[in-house]
Amino acid sequence: MPSVGSDHFKQYTPQNRVKHAILTAYFRAYLGALNRVADAFHYVDAFAGPGAYAGSETGSPLAAVALLANQSKPASASFVESDRKLAESLGAALAASPDVSKLFDAPLIENEEFSDCGDRLFSRPIYSKHSRVATFAFVDPCGVVGLRMQDLAKILKLPFGECLVFWNYDGLNRWIGGIGAGTHERRKLDEFFGDAETASLAMDFRQSPKGEPKEQFLRNLYTQAVRRHAGADFCLPFRFQSPDGERTSHYLIHLSRHHLAFKIMKEVMHRVASPSTDAGVFEFVPPSELGTQAGVFAPNIDGARAEILKELKNGDRPVSLFADNWVRRPHDFLIAEDYKKILLEMEREGSITVLDEKTRMPKPASKRIRGGKVTLGDAKLILLSSR
């Protein structure tokens, strides 16, 4: 959609800080994880802005360029900003950055809509020079219109293609209401969801499963559409609460095709989530609102415990099955730390026994203390306790 102009960038909010913390922490991990298998990197910022907030706080373009410059592989960066003044400010900010000279070529700045320049973005010289270019896109529109499913599909089809998408729940609600009132264009909602039938379901919330909250229904509708139309095997949402109340403002949704990407992003989101957030719930709640809102998509911890017990009925299992294998499952929002906490709690309750991986003899918690804490290594074996 057309940029909302410079007002959006006059203040650097806590939400912006967390959003950029997720982006930079994950993009750093992305570059490190793919350094041995990718020949080169391409970063795309689809709604780039001026490069800085409030005149001084670094925005996503400069942060990404700095990370690209500090790794060893050839790298390109492309930026799309439809607002002319913002695009000019971005150009000046990039020209002043010493990191730009370390890139494979000069950054590309497109002063138009992201939907109109995708073919040029993904035919840059770095693609003809290198065969395995890893492409990461930050798709962060100020609203909703302009976020098209077909554009996400183009990115995910590329080698190692991944997206971090700003999904504006508030904006989507207003947009659906505007279509119903005849003030907004329906065709663009079809492009947002990828097909007319799914957009129609979004328009008519009465077709949602009985008792399912509207927010959960729309979010699930979208992530299912992304899997179906864009080929995202893994969709991981991070919720942002509105700064002026207890409602949801927006999500960041990470889209990828690889289980390792999913696992790494869960760890990143977990680190920046609000202190009161429960296990497996990735969300940022303003400090003034902590404790007032339960997670929208909190996992069923009791369900995880039951699943572990069911698995152990088939015999002993290594801790790594839960802390490494299970956390890579597309619908599992727990991280390794969560599973180890659950296992340690089950051990304290007496429902499971921890075995030494070499002797296969019980190794009680008192024998696994390091730094004053009970440890649980990935190689340790877990067995149902005899009653």
N, C-alpha and C positions, 0 to 999 in steps of 0.2 A: 504494500500500500504506500501511498505518498508519505513522506516523512512528516511528523507532526511539527517539525521545526526545532528551533534551538531551545525552547522552553524546557523540553524534556531533559536537557543536558546541563541545566543551570544548578542543579544540586545532585550530590552524590549520596544516595540514600543507603541505609543498611541493606535493603534488598539488592541494590546494585553491587554492593561490596560482596555479598554472599554469592551472587550470580557469577561475578568475575573470579571469585575464589574457586568455585567449581570448575569454571572454564580453564583457568590457568593450571590448577593442580592436575586436572585430567589431561589437558593437552601436553603437559610436561611428561606425564606417564605414557601417553600415546606415542610420543616421539621416542621415548626410551624403549618401549616394548617392541616397536617396529624397526628400530635402528638396524638390526641384523638382517631383516627380510625385505625391507623396502629399499628401492634405489634412490628415492627422492621423496620430498614432501610438498604438498600444496595446501595452504590454509585459505579458506574462503569465508569472508565475513559478509553475509548477505544483506544486512541492514546496518551498515558500519557506523554511522554517525560521524562526529567531528574528530574523534580520536582522543578526546579528553572530556571529563565532566568538571563543571564549575571552574573551568580554566586551568585546573592543575591535576586533578585526579586522573590517572591513566585509564583510558578505555580499552576495550577488547582489541582493537587493531594494533596499538603499540605494544600491548602485553604479548600478543601472539608473535609479532615480529621479533621481539626480544628473545622469545623461546626458540624460534626458528634459527636465529643467528647464533645461538649458543649450543648448537648440535652440529655434527660433522657432515651430514648429508646435504646435497643440493636442495634448496627450498625456494618456493615461490609463494607469493601472497597476493590475493585478489580481494578487492573491496567494492561493494556496491552501495551507493547512497543516492537516492533519487532527489534529495534536496540540494540545489546547486550550492548554496552558501555553506552547508555542512560538508559537502564534498570538497569545496575549496579549503575549508579549515583542515580537513583530514589530509589533503595533499600537502599543506604547509607543515603539519605535524610530522608526517612521514619524512618530508625533505629534511627536517631538522634532526631526525633520529640517526645516530651513528650506526645503528644495527642494520639499516637498509642496505648499506654497502656490502654486507656479508651475504646477501641473498643471491640466488642464481641469476635473477634479473630484476629490473625495477618493478616495484609493486604496481599492479593494475588497479586503477580507480574508474569504475563505471558510474556515470551520473545518470542513472535511469532505474527502472524497476528490475528487481532480481529476476522476475519471470521473463523479462525480455532479453536477458544477456547470458543465459545459462550455457548456450552452445559455445560462446566465445570464452567463457570462463574455463570450460573443460576441454579446450583445444589449444591451450597456451603452449609455448615452446617446450616447457619442461616435460610435457607428455610425449612429444616426439623425440626428445633427447633420451628419455629414460623409460623403460618398459614397465616398471612396477612403482608407480607414483602413489603414495598413500595420501588420500584426500580427506581432510577434516573440515566440516562446515559448521559455522556458528550462525544459526538462523534466528535472528532476534528482532522481529518487527515490533514496533510500538503498539500496534493493535493486532488485528487478526487478518483482515483482508490483505492479500498478497502472499500469504502462506499457502502454497499449492502442493497437493500431494505429488503431482507429476515431477516437480522440481526435487523433492526429497528422494523420489525413486531414482532420478538420474545420479544423485550423489551416492546412494547406497549400492548402486550397481558397479561403481568404480572399485578397483582393487583397494581393499582396506578402507572403503568409504564409510564414514560415520557422520552423524549430525547431532548437534546439541540445539534443541528447538525451544524457543519461547512460545508457550501455549497459553494464551490469554483467556482465562475462564470468564472473567468479567466482560471482556470485549465480545466473546462468543455469545453470551447471554443477550447483550445489547443488540448484537447483529441479528440474532434469531428474532428478537422482538421487532427490529426494524423491518425485516422481511415480511413479518406478519402484518405490519402497519403500512407496507407498500413504500417505505422510504429507502430500502436497501435492496441491492441486486441479488436475486436468488442464485444465479449462475455461479457466482463466486463462492457461495457456500458449497455447491456441488464440487468445485475444484478443491476446496479446503478438505472435504472428506473423501474425495476421490471418485464419487459416483452419486447420482441423483437419489438413489434409493436410501443410502445411508444418511444423506442430508435430510431427506424427508422424515426419517426416524428421529433425527435431532430436532426437527421442527415440531414434532408431535410427541412430547414427553409422555403422553398418556399411554404410548406403546411400550414404555419401559417396563421391566419386570416389576411385579407388585412389591412395593416396599423399598425399592432401590432408590436412594437419594438422587436427585437430578444431577448433581455434580459428578457423582460416581458413574452414573449412566452415560453422561456425555464424554467423560474422560475415557471410559472403557470402550465406548463406541469409536472414539478416535484412535486409540491404540490398536484396536482390532482392525480398523481400516488401514493403518500404517503397516501392519503386518501383511495384510492382504494385497495392498496396492504398491507399497514401496519396498517390500521385501525385508522389513526389519524383523529379524527373528527375536531380538531382545529390545524391549521398550521399558525404560526406567524413569518414572516420574518423581520429581522433587517439588513439593508443594510450598508456595509462598502465601502466607496469610496477609491480608490487607493491613496496612499500617493504622487504619482508623476503625478497626472492628475485628470481629471474630470470623468473618467470611473469608473464603479463598479469593486471592487476587489473580494468581497465575501459577503455572507450573513451568519448570524446565524439564524437558523430556529428552533423554538420551536414546538415540536410535543406532543400533549396530547389528551386525550379522555374526558376531563371534562371542563365544561364551567368556573368553578372557577379558574382552572389553567390558562386558556386563559386570564381571566380578570386580574389576578395577574401579569402575565408576561407582559401584555400591560403596566401596571403601572410601572414595573421595566424598561422596554425599554424606556418609555417616560422620566424617570428621567435621564437616561444616554445619551439620544440623543443630537445631536449638538444643540447649542442655537438657530440657525436660522431655525430649523426644524419646518415645519408646523404641524397643528393638525393632529394626526393620522398617521404621517409619522415617522417611527422609523429608524433612520440612523445615522451613525457617519461620519462626513466629517472632514478631517484634518483642523486645524485652518487656515492654509494658503489658503485653498480653500473655506472657508465659503462664501456663497452667490453666488457661481459660478455655482451651479448645482441644478436644481429643483428635488424634490423627484420623484422617479421612479413610486411609486404606491400610490401617494397622494390620499386620499379619496375625494369624491365630497362633499364639505361642503354644497353647494347649494342643493345637493341631500338629505342630512340629514335634512336640514331645510324643504324641501318639504315633506319629509316623516313624520316629526313631525306635520306639518300642516294637512296632510291627516289623521293622527291618531286622532288629536283633533277635527276633524269634527264629530267624534262619541261621543263627550262629554269631560268633564274635565278628566285629567289624573294626577296621582302623578308624581313628579319629578323623583322618584325612578324607574318608568317605563323606562325612558331614561338612567338615570345615573347608574342603576344597572342591570335591565333586558336586555336592548338592548346591552349593552357593552359585554354581554356574547354570543352574536350571532357569529357563526363561521366566517362570512365574514365582520364583523364590526371592523374596526381598530381604532375607536374612543375610548377614555377613558371617565370616568365619568366627569372629569374636562372639557373635550371638549364639552360634551353635555350641561353642566351648562353654559359655556361661550356662546354657541349658544342660549340657552334659555334666558339668560340675555340680549343678543343683540336683540333678537326678542321682549323682553319686552320693551326695550328702543325705538324700532321702533314703538311700539304700536300694534303689530300684535297679542300679547298674553297678558293675564292678570294673575297675580299670586294671588291665593286665600289662605286664612288661612285654614289649614286642619280641624280645629275645628268649626269655625263659618261659613266657606265657603263664607266669605265675602272678597272682594278685599283687599289685603295687599300690598300697593305700596312699591317701592324700598326704599323710604325714611323711612319706618318703619322697614326695615330689614338690618340696617347697624350695623356692628360689626367691631371694629378695623379700622374704617374708610372705610370699603369696604361693598358693597351690597352683602348679602348672599342669598343663595337659598337652603334651607334644603330639604332633600329627601322626607319628608312627605308633603311638600307644593303641592298644586294643581295648574295645569296649564289649562287655558281655552282660547279659541279663543276670541279675543276682538270683541265686536260688532262695526260695522262700521256705 
